[in-house]
């Protein structure tokens, strides 16, 4: 039996009759060895700022620039340009490994075959399969997931900005006129949902884009609460409480949390509204404890209380501040007027 030859040797004679590939005129990148840092940074800036003509990319793997040598903003475009090129004859001939493959009797030996192992036929996490998936994502830009989410994100940001600006203008108008915001029935089938919502509906009648932004607003108050809870974590915090009665004679208690964030800055976050049957100090305390415990906020971490001067709130013996101070020895009371200083 004659001596076996490799694929590389099989194509060697044909390749010897072909002219040498043209030498690239692209500027070569000198080695980084023994180059001062300031010279190296200037070289990189020059490479990144140089324009790239996609019609004259060097095709020889041994001569072309490495992908990391291009500007990060150009790398994906360069990759797609190379993938769109049809392989030249010299690249077809060197498609196999340089050392060749001469063990043909094992070419169909299943999983032990070198070709099958390289492809990763039964392994979707093989380097070959991962590279294939990355190539598909790169070439299919309209369906590329990061691109899709970035588009959705930019549209959502624009809608949020529009919704916020309109809401601020309506709030300023109602505050200037000194009229109440809420209505006694704000449900969708109510004939009068209150000044704030009714004003928004009137404004939305004259702009379809604004109407979509207002009426398709995401219902995500819990997401806001989760962000506040992450900011507080297991740290100490203060509570700022006030209560009022609406047109339906229902008492509502607003809860604001005051704390120091991880950057050392004081933050005040509105956390929620709680309906209470009456405004006795004991009822308010139980409602506060229940609401905080529902969100895993330890009442023993309370380090301050801020209320108005009503007797049920600031009472020295039976007021809300006194009841909480008995449970939390460091939860000192400060009149809420101090927040205006």
RAJO-V479441 format. One record per residue. N is the residue number from 0. RES is the residue in one letter. PSI is psi in whole degrees, 0 to 359 (* if undefined). NEAR is the number of other ideal C-beta (glycine too) atoms within 8 Angstrom. Layout:
# RAJO-V479441
n:N res:RES psi:PSI near:NEAR
n:N res:RES psi:PSI near:NEAR
This chain:
# RAJO-V479441
n:0 res:X psi:132 near:1
n:1 res:X psi:165 near:3
n:2 res:X psi:132 near:3
n:3 res:X psi:150 near:6
n:4 res:X psi:157 near:7
n:5 res:X psi:165 near:10
n:6 res:X psi:323 near:9
n:7 res:X psi:315 near:11
n:8 res:X psi:329 near:8
n:9 res:X psi:322 near:7
n:10 res:X psi:358 near:9
n:11 res:X psi:317 near:8
n:12 res:X psi:316 near:6
n:13 res:X psi:323 near:8
n:14 res:X psi:332 near:9
n:15 res:X psi:337 near:6
n:16 res:X psi:356 near:5
n:17 res:X psi:148 near:8
n:18 res:X psi:153 near:3
n:19 res:X psi:143 near:4
n:20 res:X psi:146 near:6
n:21 res:X psi:146 near:4
n:22 res:X psi:135 near:5
n:23 res:X psi:141 near:8
n:24 res:X psi:5 near:3
n:25 res:X psi:143 near:8
n:26 res:X psi:132 near:4
n:27 res:X psi:153 near:4
n:28 res:X psi:116 near:7
n:29 res:X psi:159 near:6
n:30 res:X psi:148 near:4
n:31 res:X psi:355 near:5
n:32 res:X psi:134 near:4
n:33 res:X psi:26 near:2
n:34 res:X psi:127 near:10
n:35 res:X psi:148 near:5
n:36 res:X psi:320 near:6
n:37 res:X psi:325 near:6
n:38 res:X psi:320 near:8
n:39 res:X psi:318 near:10
n:40 res:X psi:323 near:8
n:41 res:X psi:323 near:8
n:42 res:X psi:316 near:11
n:43 res:X psi:318 near:8
n:44 res:X psi:323 near:8
n:45 res:X psi:318 near:8
n:46 res:X psi:316 near:11
n:47 res:X psi:327 near:8
n:48 res:X psi:346 near:6
n:49 res:X psi:135 near:7
n:50 res:X psi:151 near:3
n:51 res:X psi:123 near:8
n:52 res:X psi:110 near:6
n:53 res:X psi:345 near:8
n:54 res:X psi:350 near:4
n:55 res:X psi:46 near:4
n:56 res:X psi:139 near:12
n:57 res:X psi:128 near:8
n:58 res:X psi:343 near:7
n:59 res:X psi:119 near:9
n:60 res:X psi:333 near:5
n:61 res:X psi:345 near:4
n:62 res:X psi:335 near:8
n:63 res:X psi:157 near:11
n:64 res:X psi:148 near:8
n:65 res:X psi:151 near:5
n:66 res:X psi:328 near:8
n:67 res:X psi:347 near:5
n:68 res:X psi:346 near:7
n:69 res:X psi:164 near:12
n:70 res:X psi:142 near:8
n:71 res:X psi:332 near:5
n:72 res:X psi:347 near:4
n:73 res:X psi:347 near:9
n:74 res:X psi:315 near:11
n:75 res:X psi:322 near:7
n:76 res:X psi:322 near:8
n:77 res:X psi:317 near:13
n:78 res:X psi:314 near:10
n:79 res:X psi:324 near:10
n:80 res:X psi:318 near:10
n:81 res:X psi:321 near:8
n:82 res:X psi:333 near:9
n:83 res:X psi:345 near:5
n:84 res:X psi:141 near:8
n:85 res:X psi:142 near:3
n:86 res:X psi:136 near:6
n:87 res:X psi:170 near:7
n:88 res:X psi:320 near:6
n:89 res:X psi:327 near:10
n:90 res:X psi:326 near:10
n:91 res:X psi:320 near:8
n:92 res:X psi:334 near:9
n:93 res:X psi:28 near:8
n:94 res:X psi:332 near:6
n:95 res:X psi:174 near:7
n:96 res:X psi:155 near:5
n:97 res:X psi:323 near:5
n:98 res:X psi:344 near:5
n:99 res:X psi:179 near:11
n:100 res:X psi:114 near:10
n:101 res:X psi:6 near:8
n:102 res:X psi:68 near:7
n:103 res:X psi:338 near:7
n:104 res:X psi:344 near:4
n:105 res:X psi:14 near:9
n:106 res:X psi:337 near:8
n:107 res:X psi:35 near:5
n:108 res:X psi:23 near:7
n:109 res:X psi:225 near:6
n:110 res:X psi:339 near:8
n:111 res:X psi:352 near:7
n:112 res:X psi:138 near:11
n:113 res:X psi:321 near:8
n:114 res:X psi:314 near:8
n:115 res:X psi:321 near:10
n:116 res:X psi:323 near:9
n:117 res:X psi:318 near:7
n:118 res:X psi:324 near:9
n:119 res:X psi:54 near:12
n:120 res:X psi:316 near:6
n:121 res:X psi:14 near:4
n:122 res:X psi:102 near:7
n:123 res:X psi:345 near:5
n:124 res:X psi:12 near:6
n:125 res:X psi:155 near:9
n:126 res:X psi:323 near:6
n:127 res:X psi:314 near:9
n:128 res:X psi:321 near:12
n:129 res:X psi:319 near:9
n:130 res:X psi:321 near:8
n:131 res:X psi:315 near:8
n:132 res:X psi:319 near:8
n:133 res:X psi:323 near:8
n:134 res:X psi:318 near:9
n:135 res:X psi:317 near:8
n:136 res:X psi:322 near:10
n:137 res:X psi:320 near:12
n:138 res:X psi:338 near:8
n:139 res:X psi:65 near:8
n:140 res:X psi:321 near:7
n:141 res:X psi:333 near:5
n:142 res:X psi:5 near:7
n:143 res:X psi:125 near:10
n:144 res:X psi:309 near:7
n:145 res:X psi:322 near:6
n:146 res:X psi:320 near:9
n:147 res:X psi:314 near:9
n:148 res:X psi:325 near:8
n:149 res:X psi:322 near:8
n:150 res:X psi:314 near:8
n:151 res:X psi:318 near:8
n:152 res:X psi:316 near:8
n:153 res:X psi:321 near:8
n:154 res:X psi:320 near:8
n:155 res:X psi:321 near:8
n:156 res:X psi:318 near:8
n:157 res:X psi:318 near:8
n:158 res:X psi:320 near:11
n:159 res:X psi:320 near:9
n:160 res:X psi:317 near:8
n:161 res:X psi:316 near:11
n:162 res:X psi:319 near:11
n:163 res:X psi:316 near:8
n:164 res:X psi:317 near:8
n:165 res:X psi:317 near:13
n:166 res:X psi:320 near:9
n:167 res:X psi:318 near:8
n:168 res:X psi:319 near:8
n:169 res:X psi:319 near:12
n:170 res:X psi:316 near:10
n:171 res:X psi:321 near:8
n:172 res:X psi:313 near:9
n:173 res:X psi:322 near:13
n:174 res:X psi:322 near:7
n:175 res:X psi:322 near:6
n:176 res:X psi:349 near:6
n:177 res:X psi:37 near:4
n:178 res:X psi:155 near:6
n:179 res:X psi:154 near:7
n:180 res:X psi:309 near:8
n:181 res:X psi:160 near:10
n:182 res:X psi:166 near:12
n:183 res:X psi:342 near:7
n:184 res:X psi:107 near:8
n:185 res:X psi:16 near:8
n:186 res:X psi:163 near:6
n:187 res:X psi:334 near:3
n:188 res:X psi:12 near:3
n:189 res:X psi:146 near:9
n:190 res:X psi:340 near:2
n:191 res:X psi:104 near:7
n:192 res:X psi:9 near:9
n:193 res:X psi:162 near:12
n:194 res:X psi:316 near:11
n:195 res:X psi:307 near:11
n:196 res:X psi:322 near:10
n:197 res:X psi:322 near:11
n:198 res:X psi:318 near:11
n:199 res:X psi:320 near:12
n:200 res:X psi:321 near:9
n:201 res:X psi:316 near:7
n:202 res:X psi:321 near:12
n:203 res:X psi:341 near:11
n:204 res:X psi:336 near:7
n:205 res:X psi:8 near:5
n:206 res:X psi:116 near:8
n:207 res:X psi:320 near:5
n:208 res:X psi:317 near:7
n:209 res:X psi:323 near:12
n:210 res:X psi:317 near:10
n:211 res:X psi:319 near:9
n:212 res:X psi:324 near:13
n:213 res:X psi:312 near:13
n:214 res:X psi:346 near:7
n:215 res:X psi:29 near:7
n:216 res:X psi:137 near:7
n:217 res:X psi:141 near:4
n:218 res:X psi:83 near:4
n:219 res:X psi:43 near:6
n:220 res:X psi:330 near:6
n:221 res:X psi:328 near:6
n:222 res:X psi:322 near:7
n:223 res:X psi:316 near:8
n:224 res:X psi:320 near:11
n:225 res:X psi:322 near:8
n:226 res:X psi:318 near:8
n:227 res:X psi:318 near:11
n:228 res:X psi:323 near:11
n:229 res:X psi:324 near:7
n:230 res:X psi:320 near:11
n:231 res:X psi:315 near:11
n:232 res:X psi:233 near:6
n:233 res:X psi:19 near:5
n:234 res:X psi:172 near:8
n:235 res:X psi:156 near:6
n:236 res:X psi:166 near:12
n:237 res:X psi:158 near:12
n:238 res:X psi:139 near:14
n:239 res:X psi:117 near:14
n:240 res:X psi:141 near:15
n:241 res:X psi:154 near:9
n:242 res:X psi:153 near:11
n:243 res:X psi:164 near:7
n:244 res:X psi:133 near:7
n:245 res:X psi:186 near:9
n:246 res:X psi:334 near:7
n:247 res:X psi:11 near:6
n:248 res:X psi:21 near:5
n:249 res:X psi:129 near:7
n:250 res:X psi:132 near:11
n:251 res:X psi:134 near:12
n:252 res:X psi:123 near:14
n:253 res:X psi:140 near:12
n:254 res:X psi:122 near:15
n:255 res:X psi:135 near:11
n:256 res:X psi:134 near:14
n:257 res:X psi:127 near:13
n:258 res:X psi:171 near:13
n:259 res:X psi:123 near:7
n:260 res:X psi:182 near:9
n:261 res:X psi:344 near:4
n:262 res:X psi:3 near:4
n:263 res:X psi:14 near:5
n:264 res:X psi:142 near:6
n:265 res:X psi:131 near:7
n:266 res:X psi:143 near:9
n:267 res:X psi:122 near:8
n:268 res:X psi:126 near:10
n:269 res:X psi:128 near:7
n:270 res:X psi:334 near:8
n:271 res:X psi:170 near:8
n:272 res:X psi:137 near:7
n:273 res:X psi:128 near:11
n:274 res:X psi:131 near:8
n:275 res:X psi:148 near:12
n:276 res:X psi:327 near:5
n:277 res:X psi:176 near:6
n:278 res:X psi:28 near:8
n:279 res:X psi:151 near:7
n:280 res:X psi:318 near:13
n:281 res:X psi:319 near:7
n:282 res:X psi:318 near:11
n:283 res:X psi:318 near:16
n:284 res:X psi:314 near:11
n:285 res:X psi:321 near:8
n:286 res:X psi:320 near:11
n:287 res:X psi:312 near:15
n:288 res:X psi:317 near:9
n:289 res:X psi:318 near:8
n:290 res:X psi:316 near:11
n:291 res:X psi:319 near:12
n:292 res:X psi:328 near:9
n:293 res:X psi:329 near:6
n:294 res:X psi:22 near:8
n:295 res:X psi:34 near:6
n:296 res:X psi:118 near:11
n:297 res:X psi:121 near:7
n:298 res:X psi:339 near:12
n:299 res:X psi:349 near:6
n:300 res:X psi:2 near:10
n:301 res:X psi:128 near:14
n:302 res:X psi:16 near:10
n:303 res:X psi:151 near:11
n:304 res:X psi:135 near:16
n:305 res:X psi:115 near:14
n:306 res:X psi:177 near:15
n:307 res:X psi:191 near:9
n:308 res:X psi:12 near:7
n:309 res:X psi:150 near:7
n:310 res:X psi:320 near:6
n:311 res:X psi:342 near:10
n:312 res:X psi:311 near:14
n:313 res:X psi:3 near:13
n:314 res:X psi:132 near:12
n:315 res:X psi:331 near:5
n:316 res:X psi:317 near:5
n:317 res:X psi:9 near:6
n:318 res:X psi:170 near:13
n:319 res:X psi:317 near:15
n:320 res:X psi:325 near:13
n:321 res:X psi:321 near:12
n:322 res:X psi:317 near:12
n:323 res:X psi:324 near:14
n:324 res:X psi:331 near:12
n:325 res:X psi:325 near:5
n:326 res:X psi:324 near:8
n:327 res:X psi:99 near:10
n:328 res:X psi:341 near:4
n:329 res:X psi:8 near:6
n:330 res:X psi:77 near:14
n:331 res:X psi:147 near:8
n:332 res:X psi:136 near:11
n:333 res:X psi:130 near:8
n:334 res:X psi:138 near:10
n:335 res:X psi:345 near:10
n:336 res:X psi:336 near:8
n:337 res:X psi:338 near:8
n:338 res:X psi:348 near:7
n:339 res:X psi:355 near:4
n:340 res:X psi:* near:4
